[in-house]
Amino acid sequence: MSLPRLIDLNISQTDPLKLAPFYRELRQPQSDWMEVTVLPLEAKRMDLLAYRVYGDGDLRYVLSVILGLDNQLDAVRPGTVVQVPPEHWLRERIRFWQSFWEGK
């Protein structure tokens, strides 16, 4: 079974340490990233915020990493401004790290 292409497990399904460089990059916003304000309804639902930003609730891991949440169910203060990467950046970085760890 193949994974959706924007899911971090494409980098590694067995070694969480291989995800660390990608997560570190997520925590360093770039100038072309957009700013998004967390709405009250989304404060405890990263999947709703991910759906609003990307059209895909499965990308909640991106927001959880950026916000430094240990658990995707942790609450964020409504009104928090988050800088999020565009989909093309996610796709490029996941491909890069996937190739890097596969030795391609």
C-alpha positions in Angstrom: 0.0 0.0 0.0 1.5 3.4 -1.0 1.3 6.4 1.2 0.0 9.8 0.1 2.9 11.7 -1.3 2.8 14.6 1.2 2.9 12.3 4.3 6.2 12.4 6.3 6.3 8.6 6.6 7.5 8.6 3.0 10.8 9.6 4.4 11.0 6.7 6.9 8.4 4.4 8.3 10.8 2.7 10.7 13.3 5.2 11.9 11.9 8.4 13.5 15.4 9.9 13.7 15.4 10.2 9.9 12.4 12.6 10.2 14.4 15.0 12.4 16.1 17.0 9.7 12.8 17.5 7.8 11.1 18.6 11.0 13.9 21.0 11.8 13.4 22.5 8.3 9.6 22.9 9.1 10.5 25.0 12.1 12.5 27.5 10.1 10.0 29.5 8.1 10.9 30.8 4.7 10.0 34.2 3.2 7.5 32.6 0.7 5.5 30.8 3.5 2.0 32.1 4.2 0.8 33.3 7.6 -2.3 31.7 8.9 -4.2 32.6 12.1 -5.6 29.8 14.2 -9.4 30.1 14.5 -11.1 29.2 17.8 -12.6 26.0 16.4 -9.2 24.9 15.2 -7.4 25.5 18.5 -7.7 21.8 19.5 -8.1 20.4 16.0 -5.0 20.6 13.9 -6.8 18.5 11.2 -9.3 21.3 10.7 -6.5 23.9 10.4 -4.7 21.6 8.0 -7.8 21.2 5.9 -8.3 24.9 5.7 -4.7 25.5 4.7 -4.0 22.5 2.5 -7.4 20.9 1.8 -6.2 17.8 3.6 -6.6 17.1 7.3 -3.9 14.4 7.1 -1.3 17.2 6.9 -2.0 18.1 10.6 1.5 16.7 11.4 3.0 19.7 9.5 1.2 22.2 11.8 1.9 20.2 14.9 5.6 20.2 14.1 5.7 23.9 13.3 3.8 24.7 16.5 6.1 22.4 18.6 3.2 20.2 19.8 4.1 16.9 21.3 0.6 15.6 20.6 -1.6 16.6 17.7 -4.5 16.9 20.2 -2.7 19.6 22.3 -4.4 22.9 22.2 -3.1 26.1 20.6 -4.2 29.5 21.6 -6.8 30.9 19.2 -5.4 33.8 17.3 -1.9 32.3 17.1 -0.2 33.2 13.8 1.6 30.3 12.1 3.8 30.5 9.1 3.1 27.5 6.9 5.0 26.1 3.9 3.3 25.8 0.5 2.5 22.3 -0.8 5.2 22.4 -3.4 7.8 23.1 -0.7 6.6 20.0 1.3 6.6 17.9 -1.8 10.2 18.9 -2.7 11.6 18.5 0.8 9.9 15.1 1.3 11.4 13.9 -2.0 14.8 15.2 -1.1 14.9 13.5 2.3 13.4 10.3 0.9 16.1 10.2 -1.8 18.8 11.1 0.7 18.0 8.3 3.1 17.5 5.8 0.2 21.0 6.7 -1.1 19.7 8.0 -4.5 
